[in-house]
Amino acid sequence: MLKLATLVYIRRPGQTLMLHRIKKVGDIHRGKWNGLGGKFEPGESPEACAIREVREESGLTISNPELRGFLTFPQFRPGEDWYAFVYVARNFNGTLIDSAEGELAWIDDKQLLDLPLWPGDRVFLPWLEQDRFFSGRFFYENGNLIAHEVVFYPLDPAGLAAQHVSRRANSSDAAGSADDTSCWVCGAAVIKHHCKIICTVCGFRRDCSDP
């Protein structure tokens, strides 16, 4: 079954609004921090869905959300393929409410990847501020990310052709392989700093011990 949804990251200088999913019993996201958003209503455009879901979950009204990418999650739940339009919203007004979905908090951008996130979120969050559109596909088994792939499209139509990058987790990575010398996302050179591997081009960051 195909499920359509939006995922919105509301940003102010140096911080992103995140939702800690700790309130709903049986929530597949329980315990994790997510952006805001949810499923489409019949006849709704992606932008209308993003604006409505943010208002319902946070009390904020966003305007001019920026479409940054598209995510595909095959069989994220048994029998369900999820597709998400990913937005960044910088223009908003209103006052945060006590959300029924979880606890809302403004998180310093430098701390985002340190939160309890879905593993794939650590991969695509650095893409939000790049000057290119992404279409990513993330494969999970029992809550574990086993592979991902992405196609990047330049925002400038005169730019380079689409870049395709794929990544599959395997046992050799956990032991520290040649992948420690290049970025999993864009293939560029990386640096190592305090047990972090950081891409010098796209900024993707992971722990040295990440599979």
Backbone hydrogen bonds, N-H to C=O, Kabsch-Sander energy under -0.5 kcal/mol:
donor,donor_aa,acceptor,acceptor_aa,energy
3,K,81,D,-2.8
5,A,83,Y,-2.4
6,T,38,G,-2.1
7,L,85,F,-2.6
8,V,36,L,-3.8
9,Y,87,Y,-2.3
10,I,8,V,-0.6
10,I,17,L,-0.5
11,R,89,A,-2.9
12,R,15,Q,-2.1
15,Q,12,R,-2.7
16,T,107,I,-2.4
17,L,10,I,-2.8
18,M,16,T,-0.5
18,M,105,A,-2.7
19,L,34,N,-3.1
20,H,18,M,-0.5
20,H,103,E,-3.1
21,R,19,L,-0.8
21,R,32,K,-2.8
22,I,20,H,-1.6
23,K,101,E,-0.7
27,D,24,K,-1.4
30,R,27,D,-1.9
31,G,21,R,-4.0
32,K,29,H,-2.5
33,W,116,P,-2.3
34,N,19,L,-2.6
36,L,8,V,-2.5
40,F,4,L,-1.8
44,E,41,E,-2.2
49,C,45,S,-2.5
50,A,46,P,-2.5
51,I,47,E,-2.5
52,R,48,A,-2.5
53,E,49,C,-2.9
54,V,50,A,-2.1
55,R,51,I,-2.0
56,E,52,R,-2.6
57,E,53,E,-2.5
58,S,54,V,-2.4
59,G,54,V,-0.7
59,G,55,R,-1.5
60,L,54,V,-0.7
61,T,93,N,-2.8
62,I,60,L,-0.6
63,S,91,N,-2.4
66,E,88,V,-3.3
67,L,65,P,-0.6
68,R,66,E,-0.6
68,R,86,V,-2.8
69,G,86,V,-1.4
70,F,134,F,-2.3
71,L,84,A,-2.8
72,T,136,G,-2.4
73,F,82,W,-3.2
76,F,73,F,-1.3
76,F,80,E,-1.1
77,R,80,E,-1.1
80,E,77,R,-2.9
81,D,1,M,-2.9
82,W,73,F,-2.1
82,W,80,E,-0.5
83,Y,3,K,-2.7
84,A,71,L,-2.7
85,F,5,A,-2.2
86,V,69,G,-2.6
86,V,84,A,-0.5
87,Y,7,L,-3.0
87,Y,85,F,-0.5
88,V,66,E,-2.1
89,A,9,Y,-2.1
91,N,63,S,-0.6
92,F,90,R,-0.6
93,N,61,T,-1.7
97,I,58,S,-1.8
99,S,97,I,-1.2
103,E,20,H,-2.1
104,L,102,G,-0.5
105,A,18,M,-2.1
107,I,16,T,-2.8
107,I,105,A,-0.6
109,D,14,G,-2.5
111,Q,108,D,-2.1
112,L,108,D,-0.6
112,L,109,D,-0.9
114,D,111,Q,-1.5
115,L,112,L,-1.6
117,L,115,L,-1.3
121,D,118,W,-1.3
122,R,118,W,-0.9
122,R,119,P,-0.7
123,V,119,P,-0.6
123,V,120,G,-0.7
124,F,120,G,-2.1
125,L,121,D,-2.4
127,W,124,F,-1.3
128,L,124,F,-0.5
128,L,125,L,-1.5
129,E,126,P,-0.6
130,Q,127,W,-1.6
132,R,130,Q,-1.3
133,F,153,Y,-3.1
134,F,68,R,-1.5
135,S,151,V,-2.1
136,G,70,F,-2.5
137,R,149,E,-3.0
138,F,72,T,-2.7
139,F,147,A,-2.8
140,Y,74,P,-0.6
140,Y,138,F,-0.5
141,E,144,N,-2.5
144,N,141,E,-2.0
146,I,139,F,-2.9
146,I,144,N,-0.5
147,A,139,F,-1.2
148,H,167,R,-3.7
149,E,137,R,-2.1
150,V,165,V,-3.7
151,V,135,S,-2.0
152,F,163,Q,-2.9
153,Y,133,F,-3.4
155,L,131,D,-1.0
159,G,156,D,-2.7
163,Q,152,F,-1.7
165,V,150,V,-3.3
165,V,163,Q,-0.5
167,R,148,H,-3.9
169,A,146,I,-2.6
170,N,211,P,-0.6
173,D,170,N,-0.9
174,A,170,N,-0.8
175,A,171,S,-0.8
176,G,173,D,-1.8
180,D,177,S,-1.9
181,T,178,A,-2.1
182,S,179,D,-1.5
183,C,188,A,-2.6
187,G,183,C,-1.0
190,V,181,T,-0.7
191,I,198,I,-2.5
193,H,196,K,-2.7
196,K,193,H,-1.0
197,I,206,R,-3.3
198,I,191,I,-2.9
198,I,196,K,-0.6
199,C,204,F,-2.6
200,T,189,A,-2.5
206,R,197,I,-1.9
208,C,195,C,-2.0
210,D,207,D,-1.7
